[in-house]
Amino acid sequence: MLPMKYLSDPRSRTTALLLLLLVTLAIPAADHRNQVRAAAQPVQDGTGTPKIVLGENVTDYGEMLQGEVIERDIFIRNDGDAVLKVWRVSPSCGCTKVLSKPTQVAPGETSAIRIEVDSKKIKPGDTRKGVTFETDDPEQPRLQFIFTTKVIGLFRTVPDPILLPGLMGKSKTMKIQLFALTDLGFEVKGARSRNGEFEIIDFTEIEKDRLYEIEVMASSSPAPRNVKDPLDLLIAVKDGREVVVGRYVEIQHLDPIQVIPAKVFQFGNKDTDRLLGDGDPVVTKYIQVQNLDETRALEVKEVQLEGFPDDLFQVEVEEVVPGRTYRIGVTLGEYRKEALLRGSLHIITNDPRLPKRTLQMAAKFGRI
């Protein structure tokens, strides 16, 4: 309230009346502006409902060369009266990647989801893949978009699959033939090992547009291991398109001494059940030891058991092929009250690199 001394002045009273009139007129105008702003905003008080609609539920991307990568947009529209929240967009396979997506879509708006389709990860032929949308639409919390495509394979390999075996301490080579599968043309413009596990030592066009031959070499390995490394091929076709297509080369760096079984040797219930029947109460199982190195003779010197009661097993070593193959017979002649016995079996050889090879060993009983 204005002080009384101002109200006693006629000019002051006039000024006060004008201020009061202006304030009175401004209040309805402000209310009107607030109502207009409120009408322009999406309903956020919990009474509105979002509704997701796909631009199209199923589409055909046509033909793709194997190795071709394409980008496409999927359109979603919000036909509801509340903001649509897009929680997650999930492709059905590793061939499809989501490049960009909105986190929400306002009522009446349309947004695009950008995806990438990599045909290197799809088998040749007709295929059908999906992309699933998870949103806060209460009627359709999960909605799936489907696309179809036909992937055209450009060549086949001989051998198929490509398997390059050899001893770990030696290099190994292989010739791989590439045969054209289509009339699109087949020019191999380059080849490489993607991870460097082998090298290209020869590359020859045998028949133009139809047949190529590639020779690969894998170097020796200090330890036994299996590894897969893609052979990447840059291929051009007659219409000007170029694609990079990979074919796995599986390289086996083999231990020259092969033990079968390799890790676990077990007497199961079916084996030990024979000890409960009539007749000779013994059961024998065998281990094979084979030498793949033709430059060195193998000798199995001893077999040791560890972790088992004395005299439970009898072991016999037989040389089947001199210097090459041995057979180890392990005989069980007693049924035990323990449900399970565990231990180790050690094979001692003349291999200077790894003279002892160990198998985990077990015997199951548990019937009585």
RODO-2510 file (C-alpha; in nm, 4 decimals, decimal comma):
residues 368
     n   res          X          Y          Z
     1     m     0,0000     0,0000     0,0000
     2     l     0,1231     0,3494    -0,0856
     3     p     0,2078     0,5766     0,2116
     4     m    -0,0686     0,8094     0,3163
     5     k     0,1293     1,1242     0,2384
     6     y     0,1303     1,0329    -0,1307
     7     l    -0,2438     0,9680    -0,1354
     8     s    -0,3166     1,3146     0,0004
     9     d    -0,1625     1,4718    -0,3134
    10     p    -0,4176     1,4843    -0,6063
    11     r    -0,1432     1,4145    -0,8619
    12     s    -0,0269     1,1179    -0,6611
    13     r    -0,3804     0,9849    -0,6441
    14     t    -0,4094     1,0076    -1,0251
    15     t    -0,0807     0,8236    -1,0721
    16     a    -0,1864     0,5477    -0,8329
    17     l    -0,5166     0,5011    -1,0139
    18     l    -0,3386     0,4668    -1,3480
    19     l    -0,0986     0,2046    -1,2055
    20     l    -0,3898     0,0096    -1,0611
    21     l    -0,5694     0,0123    -1,3972
    22     l    -0,2620    -0,1134    -1,5832
    23     v    -0,2095    -0,4006    -1,3390
    24     t    -0,5767    -0,4973    -1,3674
    25     l    -0,5572    -0,5105    -1,7499
    26     a    -0,2280    -0,7058    -1,7516
    27     i    -0,3550    -0,9994    -1,5458
    28     p    -0,6062    -1,1342    -1,8086
    29     a    -0,3473    -1,0854    -2,0865
    30     a    -0,0866    -1,2886    -1,8942
    31     d    -0,3437    -1,5619    -1,8261
    32     h    -0,4233    -1,5764    -2,1990
    33     r    -0,0541    -1,6091    -2,2930
    34     n    -0,0059    -1,8906    -2,0398
    35     q    -0,3085    -2,0742    -2,1821
    36     v    -0,1665    -2,0482    -2,5365
    37     r     0,1732    -2,1814    -2,4227
    38     a     0,0091    -2,4667    -2,2342
    39     a    -0,1938    -2,5634    -2,5417
    40     a     0,1244    -2,5713    -2,7536
    41     q     0,3070    -2,8056    -2,5154
    42     p     0,2632    -3,1908    -2,5341
    43     v     0,0466    -3,3360    -2,2635
    44     q     0,2862    -3,4354    -1,9842
    45     d     0,0470    -3,4784    -1,6923
    46     g     0,0118    -3,8535    -1,7395
    47     t    -0,3196    -3,8372    -1,9262
    48     g    -0,1682    -3,8586    -2,2784
    49     t    -0,0570    -4,1797    -2,4521
    50     p     0,2261    -4,2265    -2,7043
    51     k     0,1663    -4,4471    -3,0084
    52     i     0,4428    -4,5813    -3,2332
    53     v     0,3731    -4,6375    -3,6032
    54     l     0,6266    -4,7710    -3,8538
    55     g     0,6537    -4,6087    -4,1930
    56     e     0,6468    -4,9661    -4,3245
    57     n     0,6589    -5,2924    -4,1346
    58     v     0,8284    -5,4982    -4,4071
    59     t     1,0542    -5,3829    -4,6904
    60     d     1,2763    -5,5444    -4,9518
    61     y     1,6300    -5,4145    -4,9964
    62     g     1,6714    -5,6087    -5,3191
    63     e     1,9935    -5,7843    -5,4198
    64     m     2,3293    -5,7306    -5,2551
    65     l     2,6691    -5,8628    -5,3578
    66     q     2,8271    -6,0578    -5,0781
    67     g     3,0691    -5,8110    -4,9237
    68     e     2,8523    -5,5092    -5,0018
    69     v     2,7615    -5,2739    -4,7148
    70     i     2,4531    -5,0517    -4,7365
    71     e     2,2905    -4,7879    -4,5135
    72     r     1,9139    -4,7435    -4,4887
    73     d     1,6627    -4,5427    -4,2843
    74     i     1,3689    -4,6843    -4,0888
    75     f     1,0988    -4,4261    -4,0157
    76     i     0,8840    -4,4241    -3,7034
    77     r     0,5961    -4,1853    -3,6315
    78     n     0,4304    -4,0927    -3,3035
    79     d     0,0527    -4,0858    -3,3564
    80     g    -0,0170    -4,0401    -2,9862
    81     d    -0,0716    -3,7298    -2,7749
    82     a     0,2307    -3,7729    -2,5473
    83     v     0,6046    -3,7908    -2,6148
    84     l     0,7157    -4,1371    -2,7342
    85     k     1,0283    -4,2566    -2,5545
    86     v     1,2500    -4,4923    -2,7556
    87     w     1,4214    -4,7179    -2,5039
    88     r     1,6085    -4,9572    -2,7302
    89     v     1,6573    -5,0537    -3,0987
    90     s     1,7866    -5,4120    -3,1334
    91     p     1,8894    -5,5829    -3,4615
    92     s     1,8226    -5,9568    -3,4854
    93     c     2,1749    -6,0458    -3,6060
    94     g     2,5301    -5,9180    -3,6192
    95     c     2,4910    -5,8260    -3,9871
    96     t     2,2905    -5,5164    -3,8879
    97     k     2,4180    -5,2199    -3,6877
    98     v     2,2213    -4,9208    -3,5568
    99     l     2,4116    -4,6057    -3,6556
   100     s     2,1779    -4,3458    -3,5062
   101     k     1,8399    -4,3297    -3,3327
   102     p     1,6239    -4,0761    -3,1462
   103     t     1,5631    -4,1084    -2,7740
   104     q     1,2135    -3,9640    -2,8055
   105     v     0,9612    -3,8553    -3,0689
   106     a     0,7123    -3,5740    -3,0112
   107     p     0,3406    -3,6228    -3,0931
   108     g     0,2791    -3,6000    -3,4668
   109     e     0,6485    -3,6125    -3,5558
   110     t     0,8421    -3,8678    -3,7648
   111     s     1,2011    -3,9720    -3,6901
   112     a     1,4553    -4,1811    -3,8814
   113     i     1,6674    -4,4660    -3,7468
   114     r     1,9810    -4,5188    -3,9559
   115     i     2,0991    -4,8787    -3,9919
   116     e     2,3923    -5,0465    -4,1672
   117     v     2,3608    -5,3897    -4,3286
   118     d     2,6871    -5,5788    -4,3871
   119     s     2,6327    -5,8647    -4,6304
   120     k     2,9704    -6,0215    -4,5434
   121     k     2,7948    -6,1550    -4,2341
   122     i     2,5016    -6,3077    -4,4279
   123     k     2,5034    -6,6380    -4,6117
   124     p     2,4327    -6,6176    -4,9858
   125     g     2,0685    -6,6567    -5,0840
   126     d     1,7385    -6,5094    -4,9681
   127     t     1,7349    -6,3893    -4,6111
   128     r     1,4981    -6,2184    -4,3688
   129     k     1,6214    -6,0026    -4,0804
   130     g     1,4557    -5,7888    -3,8156
   131     v     1,4998    -5,4765    -3,6041
   132     t     1,2989    -5,4548    -3,2810
   133     f     1,1879    -5,1238    -3,1265
   134     e     1,1248    -5,1053    -2,7523
   135     t     0,9299    -4,7949    -2,6468
   136     d     0,6858    -4,6731    -2,3831
   137     d     0,3852    -4,7246    -2,6146
   138     p     0,1548    -4,9200    -2,3799
   139     e    -0,0202    -5,0971    -2,6682
   140     q     0,2962    -5,1982    -2,8595
   141     p     0,5967    -5,1884    -2,6255
   142     r     0,7870    -5,4109    -2,8725
   143     l     0,7415    -5,3572    -3,2447
   144     q     0,9449    -5,5308    -3,5132
   145     f     1,0572    -5,4033    -3,8511
   146     i     1,1462    -5,6712    -4,1098
   147     f     1,3691    -5,6374    -4,4139
   148     t     1,4441    -5,8967    -4,6781
   149     t     1,7341    -5,9159    -4,9186
   150     k     1,9033    -6,1597    -5,1514
   151     v     2,2782    -6,1933    -5,1086
   152     i     2,4638    -6,2977    -5,4227
   153     g     2,7741    -6,5076    -5,3629
   154     l     3,0433    -6,4338    -5,6215
   155     f     3,2651    -6,7397    -5,5835
   156     r     3,3254    -7,0710    -5,4110
   157     t     3,6531    -7,2081    -5,2809
   158     v     3,8234    -7,5430    -5,3189
   159     p     3,8841    -7,6701    -5,0569
   160     d     3,5786    -7,5652    -4,8585
   161     p     3,6259    -7,5139    -4,5693
   162     i     3,9853    -7,3978    -4,6024
   163     l     4,1904    -7,6018    -4,3554
   164     l     4,5685    -7,5707    -4,3408
   165     p     4,7172    -7,8306    -4,1009
   166     g     5,0802    -7,8932    -4,0157
   167     l     5,3253    -7,9438    -3,7336
   168     m     5,3757    -7,6480    -3,5029
   169     g     5,7514    -7,6290    -3,5648
   170     k     5,7221    -7,6196    -3,9438
   171     s     5,5798    -7,3823    -4,2054
   172     k     5,2884    -7,5038    -4,4154
   173     t     5,1505    -7,4060    -4,7573
   174     m     4,8263    -7,4581    -4,9490
   175     k     4,6772    -7,3661    -5,2869
   176     i     4,3222    -7,2299    -5,2799
   177     q     4,1111    -7,2139    -5,5962
   178     l     3,8370    -6,9529    -5,6435
   179     f     3,5579    -7,0423    -5,8898
   180     a     3,3101    -6,7776    -6,0136
   181     l     2,9440    -6,8428    -5,9335
   182     t     2,7795    -6,5698    -6,1458
   183     d     2,8134    -6,3957    -6,4822
   184     l     2,8739    -6,0577    -6,3185
   185     g     3,2450    -6,0842    -6,3831
   186     f     3,5058    -6,1899    -6,1327
   187     e     3,8213    -5,9843    -6,1153
   188     v     4,0263    -6,0373    -5,8014
   189     k     4,2161    -5,7114    -5,7590
   190     g     4,3863    -5,7945    -5,4299
   191     a     4,4226    -6,0493    -5,1502
   192     r     4,5566    -6,0343    -4,7968
   193     s     4,5623    -6,2057    -4,4584
   194     r     4,3474    -5,9886    -4,2323
   195     n     4,5337    -6,0713    -3,9106
   196     g     4,8746    -6,1667    -4,0487
   197     e     4,8594    -6,5369    -3,9580
   198     f     4,9611    -6,6335    -4,3138
   199     e     5,1010    -6,4662    -4,6229
   200     i     5,0151    -6,4728    -4,9943
   201     i     5,3062    -6,6258    -5,1828
   202     d     5,1414    -6,6691    -5,5251
   203     f     4,8379    -6,5206    -5,6971
   204     t     4,7366    -6,6371    -6,0471
   205     e     4,4422    -6,5821    -6,2812
   206     i     4,3877    -6,9243    -6,4393
   207     e     4,0825    -6,8333    -6,6507
   208     k     3,9666    -6,4742    -6,7028
   209     d     3,6587    -6,3846    -6,4990
   210     r     3,6183    -6,7492    -6,3964
   211     l     3,9048    -6,9015    -6,1984
   212     y     4,1855    -6,7809    -5,9724
   213     e     4,4431    -6,9700    -5,7670
   214     i     4,6018    -6,8313    -5,4506
   215     e     4,8838    -6,9980    -5,2586
   216     v     4,9160    -6,9187    -4,8892
   217     m     5,1862    -7,0007    -4,6359
   218     a     5,1667    -7,0099    -4,2564
   219     s     5,4918    -6,9873    -4,0619
   220     s     5,5833    -7,2192    -3,7755
   221     s     5,4464    -7,1689    -3,4262
   222     p     5,6362    -7,2158    -3,0984
   223     a     5,3341    -7,3879    -2,9421
   224     p     5,0424    -7,6002    -3,0605
   225     r     4,7330    -7,3922    -3,1425
   226     n     4,4432    -7,3538    -3,3846
   227     v     4,3680    -7,0115    -3,5328
   228     k     4,1222    -6,8730    -3,7891
   229     d     4,2281    -6,5797    -4,0045
   230     p     4,0123    -6,4387    -4,2892
   231     l     4,1535    -6,4325    -4,6409
   232     d     4,0236    -6,0926    -4,7599
   233     l     3,9648    -6,0583    -5,1339
   234     l     3,9010    -5,7322    -5,3193
   235     i     3,6677    -5,8253    -5,6060
   236     a     3,5393    -5,6065    -5,8917
   237     v     3,2369    -5,6902    -6,1096
   238     k     3,1411    -5,5644    -6,4547
   239     d     2,8974    -5,2974    -6,3365
   240     g     3,1785    -5,1178    -6,1537
   241     r     3,1022    -5,2280    -5,7995
   242     e     3,3852    -5,3424    -5,5744
   243     v     3,3443    -5,5487    -5,2600
   244     v     3,5726    -5,7020    -4,9986
   245     v     3,4823    -6,0619    -4,9164
   246     g     3,6513    -6,2798    -4,6557
   247     r     3,6912    -6,6556    -4,6314
   248     y     3,8294    -6,8078    -4,3126
   249     v     4,1551    -6,9987    -4,3349
   250     e     4,1808    -7,2324    -4,0355
   251     i     4,5439    -7,3016    -3,9492
   252     q     4,6278    -7,5969    -3,7271
   253     h     4,9691    -7,5817    -3,5627
   254     l     4,9724    -7,9417    -3,4444
   255     d     5,1626    -8,0942    -3,1571
   256     p     5,3815    -8,3667    -3,3149
   257     i     5,2718    -8,5998    -3,0338
   258     q     4,8955    -8,6575    -3,0454
   259     v     4,7236    -8,8142    -2,7428
   260     i     4,3663    -8,9458    -2,7820
   261     p     4,1723    -8,8588    -2,5723
   262     a     4,3545    -8,5287    -2,5425
   263     k     4,2547    -8,4023    -2,1964
   264     v     4,0233    -8,6289    -1,9963
   265     f     4,0336    -9,0082    -1,9539
   266     q     3,7348    -9,1481    -1,7657
   267     f     3,5709    -9,4700    -1,6551
   268     g     3,2007    -9,3829    -1,6516
   269     n     2,9129    -9,5679    -1,4873
   270     k     2,8545    -9,7710    -1,8038
   271     d     3,2141    -9,8934    -1,7816
   272     t     3,2228    -9,9696    -1,4098
   273     d     2,8762   -10,1348    -1,4115
   274     r     3,0403   -10,4273    -1,5875
   275     l     3,2297   -10,4996    -1,2658
   276     l     2,8969   -10,5790    -1,0938
   277     g     2,7965   -10,8548    -1,3355
   278     d     2,8999   -11,2151    -1,3741
   279     g     3,2184   -11,3229    -1,5453
   280     d     3,5663   -11,1740    -1,5355
   281     p     3,5318   -10,8591    -1,3191
   282     v     3,7684   -10,6292    -1,5083
   283     v     3,7205   -10,3450    -1,7542
   284     t     3,9915   -10,2029    -1,9842
   285     k     4,0009    -9,8714    -2,1715
   286     y     4,2686    -9,7468    -2,4097
   287     i     4,4692    -9,4326    -2,4830
   288     q     4,6421    -9,3827    -2,8189
   289     v     4,9679    -9,1904    -2,8557
   290     q     5,0685    -9,1063    -3,2130
   291     n     5,3822    -8,9431    -3,3511
   292     l     5,3239    -8,7100    -3,6499
   293     d     5,6898    -8,6118    -3,6896
   294     e     5,8427    -8,8484    -3,9412
   295     t     6,1939    -8,7182    -3,8698
   296     r     6,1968    -8,8428    -3,5107
   297     a     6,1015    -9,1769    -3,3527
   298     l     5,8656    -9,1774    -3,0557
   299     e     5,9239    -9,3738    -2,7371
   300     v     5,6740    -9,3960    -2,4515
   301     k     5,8998    -9,4589    -2,1543
   302     e     5,6542    -9,4750    -1,8652
   303     v     5,2963    -9,4161    -1,7536
   304     q     5,2332    -9,2814    -1,4015
   305     l     4,9061    -9,2670    -1,2054
   306     e     4,8551    -9,0065    -0,9357
   307     g     4,5761    -8,9630    -0,6811
   308     f     4,4353    -9,3176    -0,6840
   309     p     4,4614    -9,6078    -0,4353
   310     d     4,7583    -9,8354    -0,4992
   311     d     4,6955   -10,1314    -0,7327
   312     l     4,3468   -10,0066    -0,8302
   313     f     4,4523    -9,9789    -1,1963
   314     q     4,6850   -10,1909    -1,4059
   315     v     4,8647   -10,0215    -1,6975
   316     e     5,0089   -10,1880    -2,0091
   317     v     5,2002   -10,0030    -2,2842
   318     e     5,2032   -10,1540    -2,6356
   319     e     5,4074   -10,0257    -2,9307
   320     v     5,1732   -10,0709    -3,2292
   321     v     5,3856    -9,9092    -3,5043
   322     p     5,7540    -9,8780    -3,4108
   323     g     5,8456    -9,5168    -3,3428
   324     r     5,5005    -9,3972    -3,4533
   325     t     5,2045    -9,5303    -3,2543
   326     y     5,1569    -9,6595    -2,8998
   327     r     4,8500    -9,7966    -2,7252
   328     i     4,8130    -9,7663    -2,3487
   329     g     4,5665   -10,0021    -2,1830
   330     v     4,4323    -9,9095    -1,8377
   331     t     4,2495   -10,1912    -1,6558
   332     l     4,0168   -10,1470    -1,3570
   333     g     3,9435   -10,4638    -1,1570
   334     e     3,7662   -10,3441    -0,8426
   335     y     3,4325   -10,1754    -0,7812
   336     r     3,4659    -9,9100    -0,5124
   337     k     3,2235    -9,7735    -0,2554
   338     e     3,3249    -9,4150    -0,3400
   339     a     3,0928    -9,2497    -0,5913
   340     l     3,3833    -9,0792    -0,7697
   341     l     3,7608    -9,1040    -0,7723
   342     r     3,9745    -8,8372    -0,9375
   343     g     4,3403    -8,8249    -1,0261
   344     s     4,5915    -8,7788    -1,3075
   345     l     4,7603    -8,9965    -1,5685
   346     h     5,1079    -8,8897    -1,6851
   347     i     5,2611    -9,0159    -2,0101
   348     i     5,6425    -8,9867    -2,0158
   349     t     5,8010    -8,9828    -2,3651
   350     n     6,1344    -8,9024    -2,5275
   351     d     6,0018    -8,5718    -2,6681
   352     p     6,2679    -8,3174    -2,5584
   353     r     6,0272    -8,0257    -2,5865
   354     l     5,7526    -8,1698    -2,3650
   355     p     5,8492    -8,5050    -2,2138
   356     k     5,5411    -8,5303    -1,9849
   357     r     5,1807    -8,5123    -2,1028
   358     t     4,9044    -8,5220    -1,8427
   359     l     4,5416    -8,6330    -1,8676
   360     q     4,2817    -8,5688    -1,5996
   361     m     4,1481    -8,9094    -1,4975
   362     a     3,8296    -9,0151    -1,3168
   363     a     3,6351    -9,3287    -1,2249
   364     k     3,2645    -9,3205    -1,1409
   365     f     3,0924    -9,5817    -0,9252
   366     g     2,7975    -9,4806    -0,7068
   367     r     2,5670    -9,7767    -0,7873
   368     i     2,5959    -9,9343    -0,4436
***
